[in-house]
């Protein structure tokens, strides 16, 4: 994966988390990574923001779909960030999706990539 692609993925996911935390009394973001026994790399992006209803989890990866509120620093979402993330990850035969967040977290997006 090119460094610019990895940067785009992280930038999109982190700015989404920051926007979700805007009105949250507790503002936490966590990025964790681990390897599986099948030579897969799992990266999880978690935040303590407002969360997203499960029925919207797949929809937000489509172009021009956004549920983020406008932000003075990051602007109004175009609905292209998660689509870009998905396209990059899938071009490397990976998977990106929402998963149930661990306790004390509201949102968790998981990326799974092959290490081979």
Secondary structure, 3 states (H helix, E strand, C coil): CCHHHHHHHHHHHHHHHHHHCCCCCCCCEEEEEEECCCCEEEEEEEECCCCCCHHHCCHHHCCCCCCCCCECCCECCCCCHHHHHHHHHHHCCCEEEECCCCCCCCEEEEEEEECC
